[in-house]
Amino acid sequence: MEAILAERGIVLATLAGIPKRDRRDVEAEVLLNAWNAIRRGLHRPDPRDKPRDALRKWLRGIAWRLASHYIVSAASPRIS
């Protein structure tokens, strides 16, 4: 988890388009998803990449997908 938290800056940079009021929630979701994926053995970096570079690319991908999901769901009308 320390390695993931050390790359928090790349996650926050990727989430820059998310409103500030929701950014911490989306960030927490990114970190939790990354941690759970690592625990399940789903993070399989390319051996040609440096470990830190591979982790940063992977985290950026997770953050980008969750940010995209947030934006789409925030734009969708909610039915009560």
C-alpha positions in Angstrom: 0.0 0.0 0.0 2.9 2.3 0.7 4.0 2.2 -3.0 0.4 3.1 -4.1 0.2 6.0 -1.6 3.6 7.3 -2.7 2.0 7.8 -6.2 -1.0 9.7 -4.9 0.1 12.7 -7.0 -0.4 10.9 -10.3 -3.9 9.9 -9.1 -4.8 13.4 -8.1 -3.4 14.9 -11.4 -5.6 12.4 -13.3 -8.7 13.4 -11.3 -8.2 17.1 -11.8 -11.4 17.4 -13.8 -13.5 16.0 -10.9 -15.2 18.7 -8.8 -13.2 19.3 -5.6 -16.1 18.2 -3.4 -16.1 14.7 -4.9 -12.4 14.3 -5.7 -11.4 12.7 -2.3 -14.2 10.1 -2.7 -13.0 9.2 -6.2 -9.4 9.1 -5.1 -10.3 6.7 -2.3 -12.1 4.5 -4.7 -9.0 4.5 -7.0 -6.7 3.6 -4.1 -9.0 0.9 -2.8 -9.5 -0.6 -6.3 -5.7 -0.7 -6.9 -5.0 -2.3 -3.5 -7.7 -4.9 -4.0 -6.4 -5.7 -7.5 -2.9 -6.1 -6.2 -4.1 -8.4 -3.4 -5.9 -10.5 -6.0 -2.8 -10.7 -8.2 -4.3 -8.6 -11.0 -1.4 -6.2 -11.3 1.0 -7.8 -13.8 3.4 -5.1 -14.9 5.3 -5.4 -18.2 8.7 -6.7 -17.2 10.3 -4.2 -19.6 9.1 -1.3 -17.5 10.7 -0.1 -14.3 8.5 -1.1 -11.4 7.6 2.4 -10.4 6.8 3.4 -14.0 4.6 0.4 -14.4 2.7 1.2 -11.2 2.3 4.8 -12.2 0.9 3.8 -15.6 -1.5 1.3 -14.1 -2.7 3.8 -11.4 -3.3 6.4 -14.0 -5.4 3.9 -16.0 -7.5 3.1 -13.0 -7.9 6.8 -12.1 -8.8 7.7 -15.7 -11.5 4.9 -15.9 -13.0 5.9 -12.6 -13.0 9.6 -13.4 -14.7 8.8 -16.8 -17.3 6.7 -14.9 -17.9 9.5 -12.4 -18.3 12.1 -15.2 -20.8 9.9 -17.1 -22.8 9.1 -14.0 -22.8 12.7 -12.8 -24.1 13.8 -16.2 -26.9 11.2 -16.3 -30.3 12.3 -14.9 -31.2 10.6 -11.7 -34.6 9.1 -11.2 -35.8 9.2 -7.6 
